[in-house]
Amino acid sequence: MSAQLLFPSAPPTLRLVTEEISDFVSVRGVRLPLDQLVDDAYFTPEAIAALKQRLLSAAPFPHLVLEDLFNPDLLKLVREEFDLQPEGGWKDVRSAYESTRRSELGAALGPASQIYFNLTNSSWFMQWLSQVTGTPYLLSDPQRFGGGLHESRPGGTFAIHRDFSFHPHVGLKNEMVVITYLNRDWQARWGGVLELWNAKDGECKARVQPEFGHTLIMPHGPASYHGHPGPLQPPEGVTRRSIASYYYTSPKAGQQDPDEAVSIFMRTRKVDRVKKAMRLMTPPLVWNAVKRLKRKS
């Protein structure tokens, strides 16, 4: 994928990391070519069609696991930034159902982590997600509610659950999460393997290894129960790390009244005032029928 396609103009990644546009960005001495931040093999029309079929046929509910979607050098830098994140930039989550920690809502992140989120929040990446999942009008969350950096330490758990349905602050509908794992040579005996459950029979039907470079695309729905319920038992100094982005749609997505999506001018032409008066006097069903006929003609 060319740098022009990834960043058609004034790329946000480069605005944050460097003052001038070039064909690479350097983070802590590691050179990251802009045309190699993602694997462009996943973005061809043929690949998109195959991925959509894989997602829809997955059990126990639609999901995808992709290997090396993101540049491994970028992910290594992201992993390093867990240790560089200030202690005040973390939120510990403790309850009877989970024990983990996440980066704080809207926390400032390291440059590699910010590059990752600039990619996943970009219009072209969300358009790709829409094509793969069949969900149009996707929106990102730059504050990263529920997302960001995730880390589970020894003893950590996350009971089988279904994610939240609506963003608690802006009211948008949760459509999916994209999770990229950052753990080298993860052993199943340590726990922490993501389990995907069939809610009807209460059984685990699939498992996702939290291995470095594995990216999970998981649409949200009434059947999307998942978690890693057993306590983590990794060797000393080893933690389970991942980075996550949630995506949303507006309840009015695709249903907006065209009259509500135009500018309102203080002074209007007489002909436009007449049209507005006719609009107010015409029953909505009749008016909408006339508009549909005009669009078809």
C-alpha angles and dihedrals in degrees: 000000000000123000088240091059094044094045109017094178136000093347113222090224092060094042088059099041108030137018098228132048115248137151095264142029126217123217118184089337096310113122114220115191109218093224091057102050090102133022104256091202087082093057103060118109090246092051092047091053091049093047092050090053092048092049095050094047096047119114143260086010135343114295142132134216114199127186122220096355087147128048108270092219089058091049092049088056091047090052091052090054092065086072092044095051111108114251089240090059092070132083117205113216115203128169141126087276106041144024115188143105134238137188112270120265108277093358118166108254135200119272096258092049090049091051089053091053092044086058097046092044094048121113094239093051093049090047088054090050089050091052094047096045100031091236112130129200096032119183129198130217113229089190089058100221107196090359136074122084116354125193132175119192130201109307092022119143140177113195120222106282147147118242125250116283100215134031104252095218106040101021096233120151115254108235105169149333129229114205125186117195123219105190122121118217094349113192120218090219089066091065122227096108107143110244122206111205136201103228094203097062097022095235136128109248103174139019131208118206110223088224123155112277097014111131121196120204108195122176114212118242145137091279101043099110115159144146146127101256102175118084115261115253105181125150118278112289095019120116134177110248134185140154122223142194126191124206130205145186131212117248086235095049110141092001101079117138106240089224089063093052099062134085118261112227121208094220119036135183119262092245090055091049089053091050090051092050090051089049091055093048096046119086110250094240092055094044093050091048091053091050091051091051091050092051091051094048 
